[in-house]
Amino acid sequence: MPNAQLTIDPTFTIGAADRRLFGSFVEHMGRCVYGGIYEPGHPDADPRGFRRDVLELTRELGVSVVRYPGGNFVSGYRWEDGVGPVGDRPRRLDLAWKTVETNAFGLDEFMTWAVEAGVEPMMAVNLGTRGVQEACDLLEYANHPGGTQLSDLRRKHGAEDPYGVRLWCLGNELDGPWQVGHKTADEYGRLAAETARAMKMIDPSISLVACGSSNRRMPTFAAWEATVLEHTYEHVDYISAHTYYDPSDGDRASILASAVDMDNFIREVVATADHVAAKQRQKRKLKISFDEWNVWYESRLQADLDRRGWVEAPALIEDDFTAVDAVVVGDLLITLLRHADRVGVACQAQLANVIAPIRTRTGGPAWRQSIFHPFALTARHARGTVLRTEPVGPTYETKRYGEVPVLDTVAVHDEETGELAVFAVNRGPNELPVDLDLRGLPGLRAVEHVTLAAGADPAATNTEAEPTRVTPRQLTTPTPDGGRCSVALPACSWNLLRFAPQS
């Protein structure tokens, strides 16, 4: 295979690597909450029932923001059920995931957990079965200092200070026929605009996310965004995007190119938002909240739902992620960074057990899935300004996306430290030599080359018995000579190349 070429120059900037791009998602689904982040009686649980091992892994993962409580769950959720004395909380049927919700964990517990985890909370309001008043009530309970019924109720429940939630989602996936309270674009757009106006009367400092399409394959995609934004553009700060990539069909060449689809998805949502902005003479550029994304063996979901009745916190879509899946996740992170000028928030779904980087056994240990590693390393080292990279190299053919590049890259330059992080994915089945031109950043030395390669054992997974089977390894990278060097990217691999000023 011929060498690929990559030139990196600090002149060609995209935008800041916003910490909110490294978000996660906690939904009342399966064992994400119960048996995941929260398990009273577990040997490693703290007095509030939070699993310390999961908290430690969440911090190691580098999660910045966590979206809660859904997801599909939120479209039938009554937030009042999850506050106050646990013994007084009602048990409810959750229609989204066909489970019994005990409400032992709710808003008050989540906010306490978020502080412990060191993450920013991102709350979703129910615009499926509820509306403007309930959203305002929740905001008043969460953010108003005191002196009103709901803010004083929060204080009575033990939270003297406001929670100060800054990010709010105006519902979830209301375009989907599966959603409780499914609406047309006009119905949702009008409700979202009314809710946004009212919520900003209570707290003008908050940022709001309008629901975009549930995925790019929806028949109403783009038309939904255009109609919703016609109603809401002046009132919201983000439009959401959701996508999952299913490797179940075994088409490895296509699944490795999933980021091509995400890239096109982002460009199309941006184009639609800018079209509405032009029509309305809006000067402000709306950003995307990509608040659900991941690899997901989605074809297995219906069987999970069909084989049981109404139970509490069943094991649901607890996918075992392979080494190939980790390479795909690393590539999706590259794409999000490459659009840092227009993607302001991103949340990998979900945090624990449910298509998650962290797995647990109830009563037992927690471990890192393969996809944990590219996320943690990207979150740790993507600090500073994202630089535009235009790699030149070979291509290959896929069934889903046609001809795609073998090499995908992005670079992030930390102006304060002078460090450069290059993230690169080799989608091909063979080692790929890459010639790096770093003359725009003279005086750099190589710090490390970290790779997670799936070429030798693509189906390998991390399990309770073998929790470190898929982990990154170190390779050697030569220090640039005259601003140039060559690196070899292993077959089917995600890579981090780090450079720093010579001391």
Secondary structure, 3 states (H helix, E strand, C coil): CCCEEEECCCCCEEEECCHHHHEEECCCCCCCCECCCECCCCCCECCCCEEHHHHHHHHHHCCCEEEECCCHHHHHCCHHHHCCCHHHCCCEEECCCCEEECCCCCHHHHHHHHHHHCCEEEEEECCCCCCHHHHHHHHHHHHCCCCCHHHHHHHHCCCCCCCCCCEEEECCCCCCCCCCCCCCHHHHHHHHHHHHHHHHHHCCCCEEEECCCCCCCCCCCCHHHHHHHHHHCCCCCEEEEEEEECCCCCCHHHHCCHHHHHHHHHHHHHHHHHHHHHHCCCCCCCEEEEEEEEECCHHHHHHHHHCCCCECCCCCCCCCCEHHHHHHHHHHHHHHHHCCCCEEEEEEECCECCCCCEEECCCCCEEECCCHHHHHHHHHHCCCEEECCCCECCEEEECCCEEEECEEEEEEECCCCCCEEEEEEECCCCCEEEEEECCCCCCEEEEEEEEEECCCCCCCECCCCCCCCCCCEEECCCCCECCEEEEEECCCEEEEEEEEECC
